[in-house]
Amino acid sequence: MPVVFNKNIDEDTILAVWKIEETEEQLISGLQLKQHELDFISSLNNGKRLLHWLSTRVLLRTMLNTDEYIDCRMDDHGKPYLPDFDYHISLSHSYDYASVIIGKTRKVGVDIELIKHKIKSIKHKFLSDVELAQKYVGDNIDGLYVCWCAKEAIYKWNGRKGLEFKQDIHIKPFKLKNEGQLNALVDLPVGTQELTVHYFKTTDGYMLGYVVA
């Protein structure tokens, strides 16, 4: 499973993407799973879901540059965390790729998605009429995926249930590029916060968005 993208966002934050080419057995051999993890993966159907779970853990260990056991758990909101490290992490996966972002000092969020035409059928579920009216959104599939990845990354950055994509996260007008950034206003219990989301499109048809704040 090669690292196909690796970026030091700043001295305390790193993002990586891994192409999943291994079997389940090969991925498991690269981990030291505890009994509670073995029990969990035994509940997963063989296939992509299991490969995704395993690959994010292998990538996480690769990024931390260690052969030691890494305990990665989920809190009550479904946000991943490392009990043994005071780091912020976010995990994402889609089809043949897994992505992990690690922030030593700031909160992080990442989302990767395979670009598919069917997003047009659900655009009204996660975008307001104002957002859809933007020049680079509407029926533009890449623009729609930029918005989706941005909102998903922000949701993961926030790490709390209850944040609604359509009502609480507002994408400001942006210029669509293969690699760029946009700003979004997020309505949080403590008030409205503006975040910058970076995104890029891969050569084989995936979109990735990430936020660090």
Secondary structure, 3 states (H helix, E strand, C coil): CCEEEEEEEECCEEEEEEECCCCHHHHHHCCCCCHHHHHHHHCCCCCHHHHHHHHHHHHHHHHCCCCCCCCCEECCCCCEECCCCCCEEEEEEECCEEEEEEECCCCEEEEEEECCHHHHHHHHHHCCHHHHCCCCCCCCHHHHHHHHHHHHHHHHHHCCCCCCHHHHEEECCCCCCCEEEEEEEEEECCEEEEEEEEEEECCCCEEEEEEEC
